[in-house]
Amino acid sequence: MKIRNIVRGLALVGATAALLPIGSAMAAGPGFDGIQVDAGTTGTLSGCSTGAVCVPLVTGEGFLQQEVTLAGETFIQTIIIDPLSSNASTALDVSSLAFSDMTFIEMSGANNGIKGMQRLRDDPTILNPTDTSGNLFESTTQLLIGWAIAGEPTGTANLQITQDFRDNSNTGTAVGATGATETADDFVNKFSLDVTLDSAGEQTGKNMDMLQDVGMSDPTATSVGNDFQRFVIRQRSGGLLASAGSLELGAPSAGTGTGGSVDWSAGDDVLVTWLGQRVNLGGTGSAVFGFQSVDNLSDASEGISTFSTSTAAFSPGTPFAWDTTFGTEPTL
């Protein structure tokens, strides 16, 4: 996969935002939709977001800057793509391209802020629809500052980052998690981060989720294996940890671990980690183990952990525990 060819733009949105004050609030402005690479061209951009009126100001291969008017407000929209992006037969929406960067700056009134989105994508099926490898790299960064956050629902994050990497997994999860028929190693990594900011630009809340799947089937095997590992991290803090709660872990069945309980209040910073692994032992069955830790990073107490050599599940009687504050419980 040609990831190194598209990661060059990762810092653009953040670097732009650092130059702009937070400012006052207004409507959330135009959307990120409606921009395309015209059919039969190389890097020629056109289009306008839903409900807006657009007047191009500066154009070039891989570049478009235009004036956007919506609900009586005026914005400057800037779109940057790879200047070699083209399609001879049909127009291409910029959301499907390997790289696109789009920003809005409000020009009328005294409202400061920025609305930006950057997309990176490497999907073999774009150039070869018959490719069934399932390989994919996709990263989206969205930034909403000042006027851009005002019209969004309460709790919407100012900074939203999602990343998805898949290698040899056309189901979006590793082979061992789905019982799929591939007999090959595969790898999946999913990451998301939401951050909320106050009017001074200080962080007020964070949600972080990370999932990693590893399918460990032998690609030379004549039958499907089920060796599989899943690793999960979930973190909630500040205004994105809305209510108090607790988790109690049982004593470990083997290895190291403390068991015990962790309590938190609304607004604390809590980190939960879970790991499960299953290994096919052939005629002797399968071996399963699980690990979990919980830590309230806002207090001085040590975190807790537990370990099992027979299960990774959250069912009654196991040493593991889950709270929906951290999303859906993971499974092996």
C-alpha positions as CSV (number, residue, x, y, z in Angstrom):
1,M,0.0,0.0,0.0
2,K,1.3,3.5,-0.9
3,I,0.6,5.1,2.5
4,R,3.7,7.2,2.5
5,N,2.5,8.9,-0.7
6,I,-0.5,10.4,1.1
7,V,0.5,11.0,4.7
8,R,2.4,14.2,3.8
9,G,-0.7,16.3,4.5
10,L,-1.6,15.1,8.0
11,A,-0.7,18.4,9.8
12,L,-2.4,20.9,7.5
13,V,-5.7,21.2,9.4
14,G,-4.0,21.5,12.8
15,A,-1.4,24.0,11.6
16,T,-4.1,26.2,10.1
17,A,-6.2,26.2,13.2
18,A,-3.3,27.3,15.4
19,L,-3.2,30.6,13.6
20,L,-6.9,31.5,14.3
21,P,-8.6,32.7,17.5
22,I,-11.6,30.9,18.8
23,G,-13.9,33.9,18.6
24,S,-17.7,34.1,19.0
25,A,-20.4,31.8,17.8
26,M,-22.8,31.7,14.9
27,A,-24.4,29.2,12.6
28,A,-22.3,26.1,11.7
29,G,-22.0,27.3,8.1
30,P,-21.9,25.2,4.8
31,G,-21.1,21.5,4.7
32,F,-18.2,19.5,3.2
33,D,-20.3,18.1,0.4
34,G,-20.7,19.0,-3.3
35,I,-17.1,19.3,-4.5
36,Q,-15.9,17.1,-7.3
37,V,-13.1,16.5,-9.8
38,D,-14.7,17.1,-13.2
39,A,-14.9,14.2,-15.6
40,G,-12.3,14.2,-18.4
41,T,-10.0,16.6,-16.5
42,T,-6.9,16.4,-14.3
43,G,-7.3,18.1,-11.0
44,T,-10.1,20.5,-12.1
45,L,-12.5,21.1,-9.1
46,S,-16.0,22.4,-9.1
47,G,-19.2,22.3,-7.1
48,C,-20.9,23.9,-4.1
49,S,-22.2,22.6,-0.8
50,T,-26.0,22.0,-0.4
51,G,-28.1,25.2,-0.2
52,A,-25.2,27.6,-0.8
53,V,-24.2,29.9,-3.7
54,C,-20.6,29.7,-4.8
55,V,-18.4,32.0,-6.9
56,P,-14.9,30.6,-7.8
57,L,-12.1,33.1,-7.1
58,V,-8.9,31.1,-7.8
59,T,-8.6,27.9,-9.6
60,G,-5.7,25.6,-10.7
61,E,-4.9,21.9,-10.9
62,G,-5.7,20.4,-7.6
63,F,-6.8,23.8,-6.1
64,L,-10.0,25.8,-5.8
65,Q,-10.8,28.8,-3.7
66,Q,-14.3,30.3,-3.8
67,E,-16.7,32.6,-2.1
68,V,-19.6,30.7,-0.5
69,T,-22.8,32.4,0.6
70,L,-25.3,30.6,2.9
71,A,-28.1,32.1,5.0
72,G,-26.8,35.6,4.5
73,E,-23.3,34.8,5.7
74,T,-20.2,34.8,3.5
75,F,-17.3,32.3,3.7
76,I,-14.1,31.6,1.8
77,Q,-13.7,27.9,1.0
78,T,-10.4,26.4,0.0
79,I,-10.0,22.9,-1.4
80,I,-6.7,21.2,-2.1
81,I,-6.2,17.8,-3.7
82,D,-3.5,15.9,-5.5
83,P,-3.2,17.8,-8.8
84,L,-2.9,14.5,-10.7
85,S,-6.4,13.3,-9.6
86,S,-8.4,12.5,-12.6
87,N,-11.1,10.3,-14.1
88,A,-11.9,10.1,-17.8
89,S,-15.4,8.9,-17.6
90,T,-17.2,10.3,-14.6
91,A,-16.8,13.0,-12.0
92,L,-15.2,12.1,-8.7
93,D,-16.4,13.3,-5.4
94,V,-13.4,14.6,-3.4
95,S,-14.4,12.3,-0.4
96,S,-13.3,9.3,-2.6
97,L,-9.8,10.7,-3.4
98,A,-6.5,9.6,-1.9
99,F,-6.0,13.1,-0.4
100,S,-8.3,16.1,0.0
101,D,-8.2,19.2,2.4
102,M,-11.1,21.6,2.7
103,T,-11.5,24.6,4.9
104,F,-14.0,27.4,5.5
105,I,-13.3,30.8,7.0
106,E,-16.2,33.1,7.8
107,M,-15.8,36.5,6.2
108,S,-18.9,38.5,7.1
109,G,-19.4,40.0,10.6
110,A,-17.0,39.7,13.5
111,N,-17.1,35.9,13.9
112,N,-13.8,34.1,14.1
113,G,-13.1,30.4,13.7
114,I,-12.5,27.7,11.1
115,K,-14.2,24.7,9.7
116,G,-11.9,22.1,8.2
117,M,-11.8,18.5,7.1
118,Q,-8.8,16.5,5.8
119,R,-9.2,13.1,4.2
120,L,-6.5,10.5,3.4
121,R,-7.4,7.3,1.7
122,D,-5.6,4.5,0.0
123,D,-8.1,1.9,-1.3
124,P,-7.0,-0.5,-4.0
125,T,-10.6,-1.0,-5.2
126,I,-10.7,2.5,-6.5
127,L,-8.3,1.7,-9.3
128,N,-9.1,-2.0,-9.5
129,P,-12.7,-2.9,-8.6
130,T,-11.9,-6.6,-8.8
131,D,-9.4,-6.4,-6.0
132,T,-10.8,-8.5,-3.1
133,S,-7.8,-8.1,-0.7
134,G,-9.7,-5.9,1.6
135,N,-6.7,-3.6,2.1
136,L,-7.5,-0.1,3.1
137,F,-6.0,3.0,4.8
138,E,-8.4,5.8,5.6
139,S,-8.0,8.8,7.9
140,T,-10.3,11.7,8.5
141,T,-9.6,14.8,10.6
142,Q,-12.4,17.3,11.2
143,L,-11.9,20.6,13.0
144,L,-14.8,22.9,14.2
145,I,-13.7,26.1,15.9
146,G,-15.7,29.3,16.9
147,W,-18.7,29.8,14.6
148,A,-18.3,26.3,13.1
149,I,-19.2,24.5,16.4
150,A,-22.1,26.8,17.3
151,G,-24.8,25.1,15.2
152,E,-23.7,21.6,16.0
153,P,-25.6,19.4,18.6
154,T,-24.5,19.8,22.2
155,G,-21.5,17.6,22.9
156,T,-20.1,17.7,19.4
157,A,-16.3,17.5,19.5
158,N,-14.2,20.4,18.2
159,L,-11.6,17.9,16.9
160,Q,-12.6,14.6,15.5
161,I,-10.0,12.1,14.2
162,T,-10.8,8.7,12.8
163,Q,-8.3,6.2,11.3
164,D,-8.9,2.8,9.8
165,F,-6.2,0.4,8.5
166,R,-7.0,-3.0,7.2
167,D,-4.6,-5.6,5.7
168,N,-6.0,-8.6,4.0
169,S,-9.4,-8.3,5.7
170,N,-12.4,-7.6,3.4
171,T,-14.8,-7.9,6.3
172,G,-13.5,-4.9,8.4
173,T,-12.5,-7.2,11.2
174,A,-9.8,-9.8,11.4
175,V,-10.5,-13.3,10.1
176,G,-10.6,-14.9,13.5
177,A,-13.4,-12.6,14.7
178,T,-15.8,-13.6,12.0
179,G,-15.3,-17.2,11.0
180,A,-14.6,-16.1,7.5
181,T,-13.1,-18.6,5.1
182,E,-9.8,-16.9,4.3
183,T,-6.7,-18.9,5.5
184,A,-4.3,-16.0,5.9
185,D,-2.8,-13.6,8.4
186,D,-4.6,-10.3,8.6
187,F,-4.6,-7.1,10.6
188,V,-7.1,-4.4,11.5
189,N,-6.5,-1.2,13.4
190,K,-9.2,1.3,14.2
191,F,-8.7,4.6,16.1
192,S,-10.9,7.5,16.9
193,L,-10.4,10.6,19.0
194,D,-12.9,13.3,20.0
195,V,-11.7,16.4,21.8
196,T,-13.9,19.3,23.1
197,L,-12.5,22.8,23.7
198,D,-13.6,25.8,25.7
199,S,-13.7,29.4,24.4
200,A,-10.0,29.8,25.2
201,G,-9.0,26.7,23.3
202,E,-8.3,24.6,26.4
203,Q,-9.3,20.9,26.3
204,T,-12.5,20.2,28.3
205,G,-13.2,16.6,27.3
206,K,-11.8,13.6,25.4
207,N,-13.1,10.3,24.0
208,M,-10.4,7.9,22.7
209,D,-11.1,4.4,21.3
210,M,-8.6,2.1,19.8
211,L,-9.1,-1.5,18.5
212,Q,-6.6,-3.8,17.0
213,D,-7.4,-7.2,15.6
214,V,-4.8,-9.8,14.5
215,G,-5.9,-12.9,12.7
216,M,-3.1,-15.5,12.9
217,S,-4.3,-18.3,10.5
218,D,-1.6,-20.1,8.6
219,P,-1.8,-19.0,4.9
220,T,-0.6,-22.5,3.8
221,A,-3.2,-24.3,5.9
222,T,-5.8,-26.5,4.1
223,S,-8.5,-25.7,6.7
224,V,-9.4,-22.5,8.3
225,G,-7.8,-21.7,11.6
226,N,-9.2,-19.6,14.4
227,D,-6.1,-18.1,16.1
228,F,-7.1,-14.6,16.9
229,Q,-6.2,-11.7,19.1
230,R,-8.2,-8.5,19.9
231,F,-6.9,-5.5,21.9
232,V,-9.1,-2.6,23.0
233,I,-8.4,0.7,24.7
234,R,-11.2,3.1,25.7
235,Q,-10.7,6.5,27.5
236,R,-13.3,9.0,28.6
237,S,-12.6,12.3,30.4
238,G,-13.8,15.8,31.2
239,G,-17.1,16.9,29.8
240,L,-17.3,13.7,27.7
241,L,-17.5,11.6,30.9
242,A,-21.0,12.7,31.8
243,S,-21.8,10.6,34.9
244,A,-20.3,8.8,37.9
245,G,-19.7,5.1,37.9
246,S,-17.5,2.2,38.9
247,L,-16.0,-1.1,37.7
248,E,-15.1,-4.0,39.9
249,L,-12.8,-6.7,38.6
250,G,-12.5,-10.2,40.1
251,A,-9.3,-11.8,41.3
252,P,-7.1,-13.2,38.5
253,S,-7.1,-16.9,37.9
254,A,-3.4,-16.9,37.2
255,G,-0.5,-14.5,36.6
256,T,-0.3,-11.0,37.9
257,G,-3.3,-8.8,38.8
258,T,-5.0,-7.2,41.7
259,G,-8.7,-7.3,41.1
260,G,-10.6,-4.7,43.1
261,S,-12.7,-1.7,42.1
262,V,-12.3,1.7,40.6
263,D,-14.8,4.6,41.1
264,W,-15.1,7.8,39.1
265,S,-17.0,11.0,39.2
266,A,-18.4,12.9,36.2
267,G,-15.5,14.8,34.6
268,D,-12.7,12.5,35.7
269,D,-10.3,10.8,33.3
270,V,-10.8,7.0,33.1
271,L,-8.8,4.5,31.0
272,V,-10.0,0.9,30.4
273,T,-7.8,-1.7,28.6
274,W,-8.9,-5.2,27.5
275,L,-7.1,-8.0,25.7
276,G,-8.4,-11.3,24.5
277,Q,-6.7,-14.1,22.6
278,R,-7.8,-17.5,21.3
279,V,-5.3,-20.2,19.9
280,N,-6.4,-23.4,18.2
281,L,-4.6,-26.3,19.7
282,G,-5.7,-28.8,17.1
283,G,-7.1,-32.1,18.5
284,T,-6.7,-30.8,22.1
285,G,-9.1,-27.9,21.6
286,S,-8.3,-24.2,22.0
287,A,-6.6,-22.1,24.6
288,V,-8.2,-18.7,25.6
289,F,-6.9,-16.0,27.9
290,G,-8.0,-12.5,28.7
291,F,-6.7,-9.4,30.5
292,Q,-8.3,-6.2,31.7
293,S,-7.2,-3.1,33.5
294,V,-9.0,0.0,34.8
295,D,-7.5,3.2,36.0
296,N,-8.9,6.6,37.1
297,L,-6.1,8.9,36.0
298,S,-7.7,11.8,38.0
299,D,-6.9,10.3,41.4
300,A,-3.8,9.2,43.1
301,S,-4.8,5.5,43.5
302,E,-3.2,2.8,41.5
303,G,-5.2,1.2,38.7
304,I,-6.6,-2.4,39.0
305,S,-6.2,-5.4,36.7
306,T,-7.1,-9.0,36.3
307,F,-6.2,-12.0,34.1
308,S,-7.8,-15.3,33.1
309,T,-6.4,-18.3,31.4
310,S,-9.8,-19.7,30.5
311,T,-12.0,-16.8,29.3
312,A,-12.0,-13.3,27.9
313,A,-15.8,-12.7,28.2
314,F,-17.7,-10.4,30.5
315,S,-20.4,-13.0,31.4
316,P,-21.3,-13.6,35.1
317,G,-18.7,-15.4,37.0
318,T,-15.7,-14.1,35.0
319,P,-13.2,-11.7,36.5
320,F,-14.0,-9.0,33.9
321,A,-16.5,-6.2,34.1
322,W,-17.8,-3.5,31.7
323,D,-19.7,-0.3,31.7
324,T,-21.6,1.2,28.7
325,T,-19.9,4.5,29.4
326,F,-17.0,3.0,27.4
327,G,-19.2,1.9,24.5
328,T,-20.1,-1.7,23.6
329,E,-18.2,-4.4,25.4
330,P,-15.6,-6.1,23.3
331,T,-15.8,-9.7,22.4
332,L,-13.3,-12.3,21.2
